[in-house]
Amino acid sequence: MNESFFFSLIGFFVVLTPLIFFHELGHYYAAIKSGVKVETFSIGFGPELLGFSDKNNTRWKFSLIPLGGYVKMKGELVKINDNVDKKSFDKDAFLQAGLLSRMLIVFSGPLANLFLGLILITSLYCFNGRYESSTIINTVIDSQPAKLAGILPGDNIISINERMVYNFDDIKNIVEKKPNFPLKFKVERQTSILFINIVPNAIYDKKSNKLVGRIGVTAKPMILKKLSFFDSLQLGIYDTYRLTVDWIIGLKSLLSFNINKNEIVGPIGIAKISGSSLNQGFFSIIFLMAILSINLGLINLLPIPGLDGGYLMLYIYELIFKKSLPSNIQIYLLKLGFGFLLMLMLLVTAFDLGF
C-alpha cells in the first residue's frame, strides 16, 4: 500500500461522492415534490457508518461500501406481487404516485448529473477561462494536401467553403467530414486575403471506424481565454452537448466491439485519474467532475434493468399498454440487470488491472 494508492483513493472519494449525492438529490427532490415519502437517503451501500434523521423522518446516512448510493422511497419501484392492489398502499407511497410523476422521479437523478456537469463547466470557464486553439496554422507537413496547395505556417484560416471558423477544432471538424472532397479555404496571410482549394486525404480512423479527412497541418499551442458569464454559459452548453455526443459515439463503438480495452475506465482507473487530478489542482478536479457527472447521468439512462433507464422502460411500457408488466417478469428483469451490471463491473475492473 504506497502513498499514491491512498492519494488515488482520496481522489476517488473527493470526485465521486458529490456526483453521487447530486444524483440522489435529484431523485429526492422530485419525490418530495410529487408527494412521495423518502425514507432513506444513502451515500454508499451496506451498514450505516454515520447519519441523522430529519424532521420528516428521512434517514440521511453514509454507508460502508462507497460505490454509489440510493434513495429509498415508501413502497416499491415495481410491484412485487400482482395480487396486491396499488390502492392498498399509503397515499405517500411511490406506487401511489401518477405514472408521469414516477417517470419524473426516476429521470431526475440522471438529469441532475447532466445539469451539474453543465454548471461545473460553465463555472470553470467563468472563473478560470477556457483553453482555446486559434485558427493560425503552426506547421505544415511536407507532401500533404495543405503543403501542396500552398498553405504556409502562420496563415490564418478565416473560413472553409464560406463557413466561418473560430478555432482549430472548427477547422478539424470540417476537414474530417470531407475526405476526398474539394474545400475552399479563405486565408489571411499578412495583409493579403487568399482563396486556396484543398482536397483532404482520406485516412481510416480506428476510433470512429470510418474514413476521415486530413490535410497535414498542426495548431498553435492553446491559450487560456477569459470569458464573460454569458459566453461561459453558451460554451458550457455547447461542450456539454459535445461530451454527450462523444459518449454516445463511444457507446456505439463499445457495442460493436470496435474499441480498445485500454480505453475503458472502471473504478480503479477513475481512482487513478482522480488522484492525478488532485496533483494538478482545483480546476483540473472540477473539469474531471464535470465529465464524470455527465457520464454518470448518461450511463444511468441506459435501458438496463436496475438502472434508472431500465425503470423508465418499465414505465414507458405501462404508458403505452395502460398496464404494468407482470410482477414476476419485472423481478426477473431486475435480477438479470443486476447480474449484468455486476459482470460488467468485474470486466472493467479486470481491464483496469491490465488483464
Contacts in CASP RR format, 6 or more apart in sequence:
PFRMAT RR
TARGET T0000
AUTHOR 0000-0000-0000
METHOD contacts of the structure
MODEL  1
MNESFFFSLIGFFVVLTPLIFFHELGHYYAAIKSGVKVETFSIGFGPELL
GFSDKNNTRWKFSLIPLGGYVKMKGELVKINDNVDKKSFDKDAFLQAGLL
SRMLIVFSGPLANLFLGLILITSLYCFNGRYESSTIINTVIDSQPAKLAG
ILPGDNIISINERMVYNFDDIKNIVEKKPNFPLKFKVERQTSILFINIVP
NAIYDKKSNKLVGRIGVTAKPMILKKLSFFDSLQLGIYDTYRLTVDWIIG
LKSLLSFNINKNEIVGPIGIAKISGSSLNQGFFSIIFLMAILSINLGLIN
LLPIPGLDGGYLMLYIYELIFKKSLPSNIQIYLLKLGFGFLLMLMLLVTA
FDLGF
4 275 0 8 1.000
7 275 0 8 1.000
7 278 0 8 1.000
7 279 0 8 1.000
8 271 0 8 1.000
8 272 0 8 1.000
8 274 0 8 1.000
8 275 0 8 1.000
8 276 0 8 1.000
9 271 0 8 1.000
10 275 0 8 1.000
10 278 0 8 1.000
11 271 0 8 1.000
11 274 0 8 1.000
11 275 0 8 1.000
11 277 0 8 1.000
11 278 0 8 1.000
12 267 0 8 1.000
12 270 0 8 1.000
12 271 0 8 1.000
12 274 0 8 1.000
12 275 0 8 1.000
13 66 0 8 1.000
14 274 0 8 1.000
14 278 0 8 1.000
14 285 0 8 1.000
15 270 0 8 1.000
15 274 0 8 1.000
15 277 0 8 1.000
15 285 0 8 1.000
15 288 0 8 1.000
15 289 0 8 1.000
15 292 0 8 1.000
16 66 0 8 1.000
16 68 0 8 1.000
16 270 0 8 1.000
16 274 0 8 1.000
16 292 0 8 1.000
17 43 0 8 1.000
17 66 0 8 1.000
18 289 0 8 1.000
19 113 0 8 1.000
19 116 0 8 1.000
19 289 0 8 1.000
19 292 0 8 1.000
19 293 0 8 1.000
19 296 0 8 1.000
20 43 0 8 1.000
20 44 0 8 1.000
20 68 0 8 1.000
20 69 0 8 1.000
20 296 0 8 1.000
21 43 0 8 1.000
22 112 0 8 1.000
22 113 0 8 1.000
22 116 0 8 1.000
22 293 0 8 1.000
23 69 0 8 1.000
23 109 0 8 1.000
23 110 0 8 1.000
23 112 0 8 1.000
23 113 0 8 1.000
23 296 0 8 1.000
23 297 0 8 1.000
23 300 0 8 1.000
24 41 0 8 1.000
24 42 0 8 1.000
24 43 0 8 1.000
24 69 0 8 1.000
24 70 0 8 1.000
24 71 0 8 1.000
24 109 0 8 1.000
25 109 0 8 1.000
25 112 0 8 1.000
26 108 0 8 1.000
26 109 0 8 1.000
26 111 0 8 1.000
26 112 0 8 1.000
27 71 0 8 1.000
27 105 0 8 1.000
27 106 0 8 1.000
27 108 0 8 1.000
27 109 0 8 1.000
27 112 0 8 1.000
28 38 0 8 1.000
28 41 0 8 1.000
28 71 0 8 1.000
29 108 0 8 1.000
30 104 0 8 1.000
30 105 0 8 1.000
30 107 0 8 1.000
30 108 0 8 1.000
30 109 0 8 1.000
31 37 0 8 1.000
31 38 0 8 1.000
31 71 0 8 1.000
31 73 0 8 1.000
31 94 0 8 1.000
31 105 0 8 1.000
32 38 0 8 1.000
32 56 0 8 1.000
34 97 0 8 1.000
34 98 0 8 1.000
34 101 0 8 1.000
34 102 0 8 1.000
34 104 0 8 1.000
34 105 0 8 1.000
35 92 0 8 1.000
35 97 0 8 1.000
36 73 0 8 1.000
36 74 0 8 1.000
36 92 0 8 1.000
36 93 0 8 1.000
36 94 0 8 1.000
36 96 0 8 1.000
36 97 0 8 1.000
36 101 0 8 1.000
36 105 0 8 1.000
37 56 0 8 1.000
37 73 0 8 1.000
37 74 0 8 1.000
37 90 0 8 1.000
37 92 0 8 1.000
37 93 0 8 1.000
38 56 0 8 1.000
38 58 0 8 1.000
38 71 0 8 1.000
38 72 0 8 1.000
38 73 0 8 1.000
38 74 0 8 1.000
39 57 0 8 1.000
39 58 0 8 1.000
39 59 0 8 1.000
39 72 0 8 1.000
39 73 0 8 1.000
39 74 0 8 1.000
40 58 0 8 1.000
40 59 0 8 1.000
40 61 0 8 1.000
40 70 0 8 1.000
40 71 0 8 1.000
40 72 0 8 1.000
41 58 0 8 1.000
41 59 0 8 1.000
41 60 0 8 1.000
41 61 0 8 1.000
41 71 0 8 1.000
41 72 0 8 1.000
42 48 0 8 1.000
42 59 0 8 1.000
42 61 0 8 1.000
42 62 0 8 1.000
42 63 0 8 1.000
42 69 0 8 1.000
42 70 0 8 1.000
42 71 0 8 1.000
42 72 0 8 1.000
43 61 0 8 1.000
43 62 0 8 1.000
43 63 0 8 1.000
43 66 0 8 1.000
43 68 0 8 1.000
43 69 0 8 1.000
44 62 0 8 1.000
44 63 0 8 1.000
44 64 0 8 1.000
44 65 0 8 1.000
44 66 0 8 1.000
44 67 0 8 1.000
44 68 0 8 1.000
44 69 0 8 1.000
44 70 0 8 1.000
45 63 0 8 1.000
45 64 0 8 1.000
45 65 0 8 1.000
45 67 0 8 1.000
45 68 0 8 1.000
45 69 0 8 1.000
45 70 0 8 1.000
46 63 0 8 1.000
46 64 0 8 1.000
46 65 0 8 1.000
47 63 0 8 1.000
47 64 0 8 1.000
48 61 0 8 1.000
48 62 0 8 1.000
48 63 0 8 1.000
48 64 0 8 1.000
49 61 0 8 1.000
49 62 0 8 1.000
49 63 0 8 1.000
49 64 0 8 1.000
50 61 0 8 1.000
50 62 0 8 1.000
51 59 0 8 1.000
51 60 0 8 1.000
51 61 0 8 1.000
51 62 0 8 1.000
52 59 0 8 1.000
52 60 0 8 1.000
52 61 0 8 1.000
53 59 0 8 1.000
53 60 0 8 1.000
54 60 0 8 1.000
63 69 0 8 1.000
67 267 0 8 1.000
73 93 0 8 1.000
73 94 0 8 1.000
73 105 0 8 1.000
74 89 0 8 1.000
74 90 0 8 1.000
74 92 0 8 1.000
74 93 0 8 1.000
74 94 0 8 1.000
75 89 0 8 1.000
75 93 0 8 1.000
75 94 0 8 1.000
75 95 0 8 1.000
76 94 0 8 1.000
76 95 0 8 1.000
77 94 0 8 1.000
77 106 0 8 1.000
77 311 0 8 1.000
78 311 0 8 1.000
78 314 0 8 1.000
78 324 0 8 1.000
78 327 0 8 1.000
78 330 0 8 1.000
78 331 0 8 1.000
78 334 0 8 1.000
79 86 0 8 1.000
79 95 0 8 1.000
79 324 0 8 1.000
79 327 0 8 1.000
79 330 0 8 1.000
80 327 0 8 1.000
80 331 0 8 1.000
81 327 0 8 1.000
82 326 0 8 1.000
82 327 0 8 1.000
82 328 0 8 1.000
86 95 0 8 1.000
86 96 0 8 1.000
87 96 0 8 1.000
89 95 0 8 1.000
89 96 0 8 1.000
90 96 0 8 1.000
94 102 0 8 1.000
94 105 0 8 1.000
95 102 0 8 1.000
97 105 0 8 1.000
99 315 0 8 1.000
99 318 0 8 1.000
99 319 0 8 1.000
102 315 0 8 1.000
103 312 0 8 1.000
103 315 0 8 1.000
103 316 0 8 1.000
103 319 0 8 1.000
106 308 0 8 1.000
106 309 0 8 1.000
106 311 0 8 1.000
106 312 0 8 1.000
106 315 0 8 1.000
107 308 0 8 1.000
107 312 0 8 1.000
109 297 0 8 1.000
109 300 0 8 1.000
109 308 0 8 1.000
110 296 0 8 1.000
110 297 0 8 1.000
110 298 0 8 1.000
110 300 0 8 1.000
110 301 0 8 1.000
110 308 0 8 1.000
110 309 0 8 1.000
111 297 0 8 1.000
113 293 0 8 1.000
113 294 0 8 1.000
113 296 0 8 1.000
113 297 0 8 1.000
113 300 0 8 1.000
114 240 0 8 1.000
114 244 0 8 1.000
114 293 0 8 1.000
114 294 0 8 1.000
114 297 0 8 1.000
114 298 0 8 1.000
116 290 0 8 1.000
116 293 0 8 1.000
117 240 0 8 1.000
117 289 0 8 1.000
117 290 0 8 1.000
117 291 0 8 1.000
117 293 0 8 1.000
117 294 0 8 1.000
118 236 0 8 1.000
118 237 0 8 1.000
118 240 0 8 1.000
120 286 0 8 1.000
120 287 0 8 1.000
120 289 0 8 1.000
120 290 0 8 1.000
120 293 0 8 1.000
121 235 0 8 1.000
121 236 0 8 1.000
121 239 0 8 1.000
121 240 0 8 1.000
121 287 0 8 1.000
121 290 0 8 1.000
122 232 0 8 1.000
122 233 0 8 1.000
122 235 0 8 1.000
122 236 0 8 1.000
122 237 0 8 1.000
123 232 0 8 1.000
123 286 0 8 1.000
124 130 0 8 1.000
124 283 0 8 1.000
124 286 0 8 1.000
124 287 0 8 1.000
124 290 0 8 1.000
125 227 0 8 1.000
125 231 0 8 1.000
125 232 0 8 1.000
125 235 0 8 1.000
125 236 0 8 1.000
126 227 0 8 1.000
126 228 0 8 1.000
126 229 0 8 1.000
126 232 0 8 1.000
126 233 0 8 1.000
128 224 0 8 1.000
128 283 0 8 1.000
129 224 0 8 1.000
129 225 0 8 1.000
129 226 0 8 1.000
129 227 0 8 1.000
129 232 0 8 1.000
130 224 0 8 1.000
130 225 0 8 1.000
130 227 0 8 1.000
130 232 0 8 1.000
130 235 0 8 1.000
131 222 0 8 1.000
131 223 0 8 1.000
131 224 0 8 1.000
131 225 0 8 1.000
132 167 0 8 1.000
132 222 0 8 1.000
132 223 0 8 1.000
132 225 0 8 1.000
133 167 0 8 1.000
133 168 0 8 1.000
133 169 0 8 1.000
133 219 0 8 1.000
133 220 0 8 1.000
133 222 0 8 1.000
134 156 0 8 1.000
134 167 0 8 1.000
134 168 0 8 1.000
134 219 0 8 1.000
134 220 0 8 1.000
134 223 0 8 1.000
135 156 0 8 1.000
135 157 0 8 1.000
135 158 0 8 1.000
135 165 0 8 1.000
135 166 0 8 1.000
135 167 0 8 1.000
135 168 0 8 1.000
135 170 0 8 1.000
135 171 0 8 1.000
136 154 0 8 1.000
136 155 0 8 1.000
136 156 0 8 1.000
136 157 0 8 1.000
136 220 0 8 1.000
137 146 0 8 1.000
137 151 0 8 1.000
137 152 0 8 1.000
137 153 0 8 1.000
137 154 0 8 1.000
137 155 0 8 1.000
137 156 0 8 1.000
137 157 0 8 1.000
137 217 0 8 1.000
137 218 0 8 1.000
137 219 0 8 1.000
137 220 0 8 1.000
138 153 0 8 1.000
138 154 0 8 1.000
138 217 0 8 1.000
138 218 0 8 1.000
138 219 0 8 1.000
138 220 0 8 1.000
138 221 0 8 1.000
139 153 0 8 1.000
139 217 0 8 1.000
139 218 0 8 1.000
140 146 0 8 1.000
140 147 0 8 1.000
140 151 0 8 1.000
140 152 0 8 1.000
140 153 0 8 1.000
140 216 0 8 1.000
140 217 0 8 1.000
141 147 0 8 1.000
141 216 0 8 1.000
141 217 0 8 1.000
141 218 0 8 1.000
144 201 0 8 1.000
144 214 0 8 1.000
144 215 0 8 1.000
144 216 0 8 1.000
144 217 0 8 1.000
145 198 0 8 1.000
145 199 0 8 1.000
145 200 0 8 1.000
145 201 0 8 1.000
145 214 0 8 1.000
145 215 0 8 1.000
145 216 0 8 1.000
146 198 0 8 1.000
146 215 0 8 1.000
146 216 0 8 1.000
146 217 0 8 1.000
147 216 0 8 1.000
149 185 0 8 1.000
149 196 0 8 1.000
149 197 0 8 1.000
149 198 0 8 1.000
150 196 0 8 1.000
151 185 0 8 1.000
151 187 0 8 1.000
151 196 0 8 1.000
151 198 0 8 1.000
151 215 0 8 1.000
151 217 0 8 1.000
152 189 0 8 1.000
154 189 0 8 1.000
155 187 0 8 1.000
155 188 0 8 1.000
155 189 0 8 1.000
156 187 0 8 1.000
156 188 0 8 1.000
156 189 0 8 1.000
157 165 0 8 1.000
157 171 0 8 1.000
157 185 0 8 1.000
157 186 0 8 1.000
157 187 0 8 1.000
158 164 0 8 1.000
158 165 0 8 1.000
158 186 0 8 1.000
158 187 0 8 1.000
158 188 0 8 1.000
158 193 0 8 1.000
159 165 0 8 1.000
159 185 0 8 1.000
159 186 0 8 1.000
160 171 0 8 1.000
160 174 0 8 1.000
160 175 0 8 1.000
160 183 0 8 1.000
160 184 0 8 1.000
160 185 0 8 1.000
160 186 0 8 1.000
161 174 0 8 1.000
161 183 0 8 1.000
161 184 0 8 1.000
162 184 0 8 1.000
162 186 0 8 1.000
163 174 0 8 1.000
165 171 0 8 1.000
165 174 0 8 1.000
168 219 0 8 1.000
168 220 0 8 1.000
171 217 0 8 1.000
174 183 0 8 1.000
175 183 0 8 1.000
175 200 0 8 1.000
175 213 0 8 1.000
175 214 0 8 1.000
175 215 0 8 1.000
176 200 0 8 1.000
176 205 0 8 1.000
176 212 0 8 1.000
176 213 0 8 1.000
176 214 0 8 1.000
177 212 0 8 1.000
177 213 0 8 1.000
178 200 0 8 1.000
178 213 0 8 1.000
179 200 0 8 1.000
179 201 0 8 1.000
179 202 0 8 1.000
179 203 0 8 1.000
179 211 0 8 1.000
179 212 0 8 1.000
179 213 0 8 1.000
179 214 0 8 1.000
180 199 0 8 1.000
180 200 0 8 1.000
180 201 0 8 1.000
180 202 0 8 1.000
180 213 0 8 1.000
181 199 0 8 1.000
181 200 0 8 1.000
182 197 0 8 1.000
182 198 0 8 1.000
182 199 0 8 1.000
183 197 0 8 1.000
183 198 0 8 1.000
183 199 0 8 1.000
183 200 0 8 1.000
184 195 0 8 1.000
184 196 0 8 1.000
184 197 0 8 1.000
185 195 0 8 1.000
185 196 0 8 1.000
185 197 0 8 1.000
185 198 0 8 1.000
186 193 0 8 1.000
186 194 0 8 1.000
186 195 0 8 1.000
187 193 0 8 1.000
187 194 0 8 1.000
187 195 0 8 1.000
187 196 0 8 1.000
188 194 0 8 1.000
198 215 0 8 1.000
200 213 0 8 1.000
200 214 0 8 1.000
200 215 0 8 1.000
201 213 0 8 1.000
201 214 0 8 1.000
201 215 0 8 1.000
202 211 0 8 1.000
202 212 0 8 1.000
202 213 0 8 1.000
203 211 0 8 1.000
203 212 0 8 1.000
203 213 0 8 1.000
203 214 0 8 1.000
204 210 0 8 1.000
204 211 0 8 1.000
204 212 0 8 1.000
205 211 0 8 1.000
205 212 0 8 1.000
206 258 0 8 1.000
207 253 0 8 1.000
208 249 0 8 1.000
208 253 0 8 1.000
209 253 0 8 1.000
209 256 0 8 1.000
209 258 0 8 1.000
227 235 0 8 1.000
240 294 0 8 1.000
243 291 0 8 1.000
243 294 0 8 1.000
244 294 0 8 1.000
244 298 0 8 1.000
247 294 0 8 1.000
247 295 0 8 1.000
247 298 0 8 1.000
248 298 0 8 1.000
250 259 0 8 1.000
253 259 0 8 1.000
254 264 0 8 1.000
261 351 0 8 1.000
262 351 0 8 1.000
264 348 0 8 1.000
264 351 0 8 1.000
265 273 0 8 1.000
265 348 0 8 1.000
265 352 0 8 1.000
266 345 0 8 1.000
266 348 0 8 1.000
266 349 0 8 1.000
266 351 0 8 1.000
266 352 0 8 1.000
267 345 0 8 1.000
267 348 0 8 1.000
267 349 0 8 1.000
267 352 0 8 1.000
268 349 0 8 1.000
268 352 0 8 1.000
268 353 0 8 1.000
269 352 0 8 1.000
270 292 0 8 1.000
273 288 0 8 1.000
274 285 0 8 1.000
274 288 0 8 1.000
277 284 0 8 1.000
277 285 0 8 1.000
277 288 0 8 1.000
278 285 0 8 1.000
299 307 0 8 1.000
300 307 0 8 1.000
300 308 0 8 1.000
300 309 0 8 1.000
301 307 0 8 1.000
301 308 0 8 1.000
301 309 0 8 1.000
301 312 0 8 1.000
302 309 0 8 1.000
302 310 0 8 1.000
303 309 0 8 1.000
303 310 0 8 1.000
303 312 0 8 1.000
303 313 0 8 1.000
304 310 0 8 1.000
304 337 0 8 1.000
304 340 0 8 1.000
304 341 0 8 1.000
305 313 0 8 1.000
305 333 0 8 1.000
305 334 0 8 1.000
305 336 0 8 1.000
305 337 0 8 1.000
305 338 0 8 1.000
306 334 0 8 1.000
306 337 0 8 1.000
306 338 0 8 1.000
306 341 0 8 1.000
307 341 0 8 1.000
314 324 0 8 1.000
314 325 0 8 1.000
314 330 0 8 1.000
314 333 0 8 1.000
317 324 0 8 1.000
317 325 0 8 1.000
318 324 0 8 1.000
318 325 0 8 1.000
324 330 0 8 1.000
325 333 0 8 1.000
END
